[in-house]
């Protein structure tokens, strides 16, 4: 078996050698053979004697280069305006249309380098307070965007001219910003109830109760303040009722009210804001107010109060004072007039006038 395989290999090698030797002979024979079918065809190029058959570079056919340009039609920013805080930076990315436009010139420009600067890559830096325009120009086609630089509000505080008001009073709201030169010092004011802002910047209080004032800035920061609004007529009526409770508890008849005596008591309430005394601001005794308002009397008395916030507080204070208590529980007095007023600082003043 092995002998047959060896003989086959020898045969294959001899056959290969024979083929390699015979191929050049065949090629030479083909070159020497006459081919009548091509004998009469002219040559493609018949060079002159001594001339090369290859084309020199100067004889080559020139190929012209053609450049196609797409002009810029429009330039636009993807935002309408930009607001920065002093010292901040941002990047602008303008769009060129059509998107396959070819151009040779593109540049950013700031209308005021003292407010904002801009690099050729669109990097904007806020260096001064104010507004400037950034313009991007591409081959004569431009787009602009306003850039506003502000000093931001770090914090703020609100206050009112007082904490205590009467119905109908006008209040003053003050808003203080930190830093003081913060650029955007606008704010919105809301009241929980019974109040409204006026055109002059003050606010009007329309009903009694606790009012919450809330101030909100554009950046969302908020501050609140609570104030109290009282109805002076209601307070006077509360004093009347509480005083009569003391009279009845002491076994005395309740006081009756007299219109002229009430007007006299209200006048005295105004006067004690100026001078808290039983002597009137002009130096006369309080008793002269009875004659001024034509209050009939043969015997008169007066109680004064300052600073109490409720009718219960002032009546309790009077009952704890011997002289005031004696007026309330004096059996000779039949009529009472009550006045309640408030000063510009929110302090309440109370008066009781007694007549027989």
C-alpha positions in Angstrom: 0.0 0.0 0.0 2.7 2.4 1.0 4.6 1.5 -2.2 1.6 2.5 -4.4 1.3 5.9 -2.6 5.0 6.6 -3.1 4.7 5.8 -6.9 1.7 8.1 -7.2 3.7 11.0 -5.7 6.6 10.4 -8.0 4.3 10.4 -11.0 2.6 13.7 -9.9 6.0 15.4 -9.6 7.2 14.2 -13.0 4.0 15.5 -14.6 4.4 19.0 -13.1 7.9 19.2 -14.4 6.9 18.3 -17.9 4.1 21.0 -17.9 6.5 23.7 -16.7 9.0 22.9 -19.4 6.5 22.8 -22.3 4.8 26.2 -21.5 7.5 28.6 -22.8 7.7 26.6 -26.0 3.9 27.1 -26.5 4.1 30.9 -25.8 7.0 31.3 -28.3 5.1 29.4 -30.9 2.1 31.7 -30.5 4.2 34.8 -30.8 5.8 33.5 -34.1 2.4 32.5 -35.6 0.8 34.9 -38.2 -2.6 36.2 -37.2 -4.3 37.3 -40.4 -7.3 38.8 -38.5 -5.2 41.6 -37.0 -2.6 42.1 -39.8 -4.5 44.9 -41.7 -5.5 47.0 -38.7 -3.5 50.3 -38.3 -1.7 51.0 -35.1 -3.6 53.1 -32.5 -0.7 55.5 -32.4 2.3 55.6 -34.8 5.0 57.7 -33.3 7.6 59.4 -35.4 11.1 57.9 -35.4 12.8 58.5 -32.1 9.5 59.6 -30.5 8.3 57.9 -27.3 5.0 56.3 -27.4 4.1 57.7 -23.9 2.3 61.1 -23.5 4.4 63.7 -21.8 2.8 65.7 -18.9 2.5 68.8 -21.2 0.5 66.9 -23.6 -2.1 65.7 -21.0 -5.7 66.8 -21.3 -6.3 69.4 -18.5 -9.2 68.8 -15.9 -10.9 72.0 -14.6 -11.8 72.3 -10.8 -15.4 73.5 -10.1 -16.4 74.8 -6.6 -20.1 74.9 -5.6 -21.0 77.5 -2.9 -24.3 77.6 -0.9 -24.9 81.2 0.3 -26.0 82.0 3.9 -29.7 82.9 4.0 -30.4 83.5 7.6 -28.7 83.5 11.1 -30.7 83.0 14.3 -30.1 82.4 18.0 -32.0 79.6 19.8 -33.1 82.0 22.6 -34.6 85.5 22.4 -32.8 87.1 25.3 -30.2 86.3 28.0 -30.0 87.5 31.6 -26.9 87.0 33.6 -25.8 87.9 37.2 -22.8 90.1 37.4 -19.7 87.9 37.1 -21.5 85.0 35.4 -20.7 83.5 32.0 -22.7 81.7 29.3 -22.2 80.4 25.8 -24.3 81.3 22.7 -24.9 78.9 19.9 -26.3 80.7 16.8 -27.8 78.7 13.9 -26.8 79.2 10.3 -29.4 78.5 7.5 -29.3 76.6 5.3 -27.3 74.1 7.4 -25.0 73.3 4.4 -24.2 76.9 3.7 -20.6 77.8 2.9 -19.1 81.0 4.2 -15.8 82.7 4.6 -16.4 85.1 7.5 -18.1 84.7 10.9 -17.7 86.9 14.0 -19.4 87.8 17.3 -19.6 91.4 18.5 -20.7 93.1 21.7 -22.4 96.6 21.5 -20.9 97.4 24.9 -17.7 95.7 26.2 -18.2 97.4 29.5 -21.2 95.3 30.2 -20.6 92.0 28.4 -17.7 90.7 26.4 -18.0 87.9 23.8 -15.3 85.6 22.3 -15.2 84.3 18.7 -16.5 81.0 20.1 -19.6 82.7 21.6 -18.5 82.7 25.2 -20.2 85.6 27.0 -18.9 87.2 30.2 -20.9 89.6 32.4 -18.6 92.3 33.7 -21.0 95.4 34.2 -24.6 96.1 35.1 -26.9 97.0 32.2 -28.0 95.7 28.8 -25.9 95.1 25.6 -26.5 93.4 22.3 -24.5 90.5 21.1 -24.4 90.3 17.3 -23.3 87.3 15.2 -22.4 88.1 11.6 -21.8 85.5 8.9 -20.8 86.8 5.4 -22.9 90.0 6.0 -25.9 88.2 7.4 -26.5 89.0 11.1 -28.6 88.2 14.2 -28.6 89.9 17.5 -29.7 89.1 21.1 -30.0 91.4 24.1 -28.0 90.4 27.2 -29.0 91.9 30.5 -26.6 91.9 33.4 -28.0 92.2 36.9 -26.8 92.3 40.5 -28.8 89.5 42.2 -30.8 89.8 45.4 -29.2 87.9 48.2 -31.9 88.5 50.8 -34.6 90.9 51.7 -36.8 91.9 54.6 -40.2 93.5 54.9 -41.7 95.8 57.6 -44.8 97.9 58.1 -45.1 101.2 59.8 -46.8 99.4 62.7 -48.3 96.1 63.8 -51.7 97.4 65.0 -54.2 99.2 62.8 -57.8 100.2 62.8 -60.3 99.5 60.1 -60.0 102.2 57.4 -56.3 102.9 58.2 -53.7 103.1 55.5 -50.4 101.2 56.1 -47.0 101.6 54.7 -45.1 98.6 53.5 -41.3 98.7 53.3 -39.1 96.2 51.4 -35.4 96.3 52.0 -33.0 94.4 49.7 -29.5 93.0 50.2 -27.4 94.2 48.6 -29.0 97.6 48.4 -28.0 98.1 44.8 -29.6 94.8 43.6 -30.9 95.4 40.1 -34.3 93.8 40.1 -36.2 95.1 43.1 -39.6 94.3 41.9 -42.0 92.2 44.0 -45.6 91.0 44.4 -47.7 91.6 47.5 -50.5 89.4 48.7 -52.8 89.8 51.6 -54.6 86.9 53.3 -57.7 89.0 53.9 -59.3 92.4 54.3 -56.6 94.5 52.6 -55.5 95.8 49.2 -52.5 97.7 47.8 -53.1 101.3 46.6 -51.6 103.1 43.7 -49.3 105.1 46.0 -47.6 102.0 47.3 -49.5 102.0 50.6 -52.2 99.5 51.6 -55.8 99.9 52.8 -57.3 97.9 55.6 -61.0 97.2 55.2 -62.0 94.9 58.0 -60.9 93.7 61.5 -58.9 90.6 61.9 -55.4 89.2 61.6 -53.9 89.9 58.2 -50.8 88.1 56.7 -48.8 90.1 54.2 -46.6 88.0 51.9 -44.0 89.5 49.6 -42.7 87.4 46.7 -39.7 88.2 44.5 -39.4 87.1 40.8 -36.7 84.6 41.9 -39.2 82.9 44.2 -37.9 84.3 47.5 -40.7 85.1 50.0 -41.1 87.0 53.3 -44.3 87.4 55.4 -45.5 89.7 58.2 -48.6 89.6 60.3 -50.6 92.6 61.4 -53.7 93.1 63.4 -56.7 95.2 62.4 -59.3 96.3 64.9 -62.7 97.9 64.6 -62.8 100.8 67.0 -66.6 100.9 67.2 -66.6 97.2 68.1 -64.0 97.8 70.8 -66.0 100.7 72.3 -69.1 98.5 72.4 -67.1 95.7 74.1 -66.0 98.1 76.8 -69.6 99.2 77.3 -70.8 95.6 77.8 -67.9 94.6 80.0 -68.3 97.7 82.2 -72.0 97.0 82.7 -71.1 93.4 83.7 -69.0 94.9 86.5 -71.9 97.2 87.5 -74.5 94.4 87.6 -72.1 92.1 89.5 -71.8 94.9 92.1 -75.6 95.2 92.4 -75.8 98.4 90.4 -78.0 99.3 87.4 -76.3 99.1 84.0 -75.1 102.3 82.4 -77.1 103.9 79.6 -75.4 105.5 76.6 -75.9 109.1 75.6 -75.0 110.2 72.0 -73.5 113.6 73.1 -71.5 112.0 75.9 -70.1 109.4 73.4 -69.0 112.2 71.0 -67.3 114.0 74.0 -65.5 110.7 74.9 -64.3 110.3 71.3 -62.9 113.9 71.4 -61.1 113.1 74.6 -59.7 109.9 73.1 -58.1 112.1 70.3 -56.8 114.6 72.8 -55.0 112.0 75.0 -53.0 110.8 72.0 -51.4 114.2 72.2 -51.4 114.6 76.0 -52.3 111.6 78.2 -53.8 113.6 81.1 -57.1 114.6 82.6 -56.1 118.1 81.5 -56.9 118.9 78.0 -54.1 119.8 75.5 -55.1 123.5 75.8 -54.7 123.4 79.6 -58.3 123.2 80.6 -59.9 120.5 82.7 -61.5 117.5 81.0 -64.9 118.7 82.4 -65.0 121.5 79.9 -65.6 118.9 77.1 -69.1 118.3 78.6 -70.0 121.9 78.0 -68.4 121.8 74.5 -70.7 118.9 73.5 -73.7 120.1 75.6 -73.8 117.1 77.8 -76.2 117.8 80.7 -74.6 116.9 84.1 -74.1 118.0 87.6 -71.5 115.4 88.4 -68.8 114.1 86.0 -66.0 111.5 86.0 -63.3 110.3 83.5 -61.3 107.1 83.1 -58.3 106.9 80.7 -56.4 104.0 79.2 -53.3 103.7 77.0 -51.8 100.8 75.2 -54.2 98.0 76.0 -55.0 95.8 73.0 -58.4 94.6 74.0 -61.5 95.8 75.8 -61.1 93.0 78.4 -57.6 94.2 79.1 -58.5 97.9 79.7 -61.6 97.1 81.8 -59.5 94.7 83.9 -56.9 97.4 84.4 -59.5 99.9 85.4 -61.1 97.5 87.9 -57.6 96.9 89.4 -57.2 100.7 90.0 -59.0 102.2 93.0 -59.9 105.5 91.4 -61.0 104.0 88.1 -63.0 101.3 89.9 -64.8 103.9 92.0 -65.9 105.7 88.8 -67.3 102.5 87.3 -69.1 101.5 90.5 -70.3 105.0 91.5 -74.1 104.8 92.0 -74.5 108.5 91.2 -73.4 107.9 87.6 -76.2 106.9 85.2 -74.7 107.6 81.7 -71.5 106.6 80.1 -69.7 107.6 76.9 -66.8 105.6 75.5 -64.1 106.6 73.0 -61.4 104.4 71.4 -58.7 105.8 69.1 -55.4 104.7 67.6 -52.3 106.7 67.0 -49.8 106.5 64.1 -47.7 103.9 65.9 -50.6 101.5 66.5 -51.2 102.4 70.2 -54.8 102.3 71.4 -56.2 105.0 73.6 -59.4 104.5 75.7 -61.7 106.9 77.5 -64.8 106.6 79.7 -66.8 109.7 80.6 -69.5 109.4 83.3 -72.5 111.7 83.9 -75.4 111.7 86.3 
